[in-house]
Amino acid sequence: MSHVIAHILNNDCPHCLEGKVFNEKSIFFTIGFPKMNKFCSRCQFKFEKEPGYFFGAMYVNYGLTVAQSIATYVIAQFFFTETFDLRIIPIIGVVIIAMSSFNIRLSRLLWIYMFKNYSS
């Protein structure tokens, strides 16, 4: 399982584990909407199986965003005296915006790996 997580974080092709899913070498801290390769450069594995294939990845992205928001709230509440201080909301917003590009890439990679054909 840990090697699968390493391949996801390395942006590796789920079929041959050598090619890259996104044009960028790393999925961390890049700006802009992700630019995916249509096929793996090594094994010609097609990443988008059909039109609308990544609509389900939006749900994964939503889950990641909610988890990051809750984690940000839990961490930020230690710096304020009240249980729920309204100044925490902009902090959560900044974290969500800063992590959005990473979340899009990670959710698409998770989606590809979840529905990879493991029989071959």
C-alpha positions in Angstrom: 0.0 0.0 0.0 2.8 2.4 0.8 4.3 2.0 -2.6 1.0 2.9 -4.2 0.9 6.1 -2.2 4.4 6.9 -3.3 3.5 6.4 -6.9 0.5 8.6 -6.6 2.5 11.4 -5.0 5.2 11.0 -7.7 2.6 11.5 -10.4 3.4 8.1 -11.9 1.3 6.3 -14.5 -0.9 3.6 -12.8 -0.2 1.1 -15.5 3.6 1.1 -16.0 4.6 3.2 -13.0 7.2 5.1 -15.1 5.4 7.7 -17.2 3.8 10.8 -15.8 0.1 11.6 -15.6 0.5 15.4 -15.5 2.9 17.5 -17.6 4.5 18.9 -14.4 7.2 16.7 -12.8 5.7 17.2 -9.3 2.1 17.7 -8.1 3.1 19.8 -5.2 2.9 23.6 -5.2 2.3 24.4 -8.9 0.1 27.2 -10.0 -2.7 27.0 -12.5 -5.1 24.3 -13.7 -3.4 21.0 -14.2 -2.4 20.0 -17.7 -2.8 16.2 -18.0 -1.2 14.1 -20.6 -3.8 12.2 -22.7 -1.6 9.1 -22.8 1.4 7.8 -20.9 4.6 8.5 -22.7 6.0 5.0 -21.9 3.1 2.5 -22.2 0.4 4.6 -24.1 -2.1 4.0 -21.2 -5.1 6.3 -21.8 -5.8 8.3 -18.6 -9.3 9.7 -19.5 -11.3 6.6 -20.4 -14.4 8.5 -21.6 -15.8 12.1 -21.7 -16.7 13.2 -18.2 -14.5 10.5 -16.6 -13.1 12.9 -14.0 -16.5 14.2 -12.7 -16.2 11.7 -9.9 -12.9 13.1 -9.0 -14.8 16.3 -8.0 -16.2 14.3 -5.0 -12.8 13.2 -4.0 -11.6 16.8 -4.3 -14.5 17.9 -2.1 -13.6 15.3 0.5 -10.0 16.5 0.5 -11.1 20.1 0.9 -13.4 19.4 3.8 -10.7 17.4 5.6 -8.2 20.2 5.1 -10.7 22.8 6.3 -11.4 20.8 9.5 -7.7 20.2 10.1 -7.1 24.0 9.6 -9.8 24.8 12.1 -8.5 22.4 14.7 -5.0 23.8 14.3 -6.1 27.5 14.2 -8.4 27.3 17.2 -5.3 26.9 19.5 -4.3 30.5 18.5 -7.6 32.1 19.6 -9.3 32.4 23.0 -12.9 31.8 21.9 -14.1 28.4 20.7 -15.2 29.6 17.3 -13.6 33.0 16.4 -14.8 34.5 13.1 -11.1 35.3 12.3 -10.6 31.6 11.6 -12.9 31.7 8.5 -10.4 33.8 6.4 -7.6 31.5 7.5 -9.5 28.5 6.3 -10.3 30.3 3.0 -6.7 31.0 2.4 -5.7 27.4 3.0 -8.5 26.2 0.6 -7.3 28.5 -2.2 -3.6 27.7 -1.6 -4.3 24.0 -1.7 -6.8 24.0 -4.6 -4.2 23.2 -7.4 -2.7 20.4 -5.3 -6.2 19.0 -4.5 -7.2 18.9 -8.2 -4.1 16.9 -9.1 -4.3 14.6 -6.2 -8.0 13.9 -6.6 -7.5 13.0 -10.3 -4.6 10.8 -9.5 -6.6 9.0 -6.7 -9.5 8.6 -9.2 -7.3 7.1 -11.8 -5.7 4.7 -9.3 -9.1 3.7 -7.8 -10.5 2.7 -11.2 -7.4 1.2 -12.7 -7.8 -2.2 -14.2 -5.9 -4.3 -11.7 -6.3 -7.6 -13.6 -3.7 -6.8 -16.2 
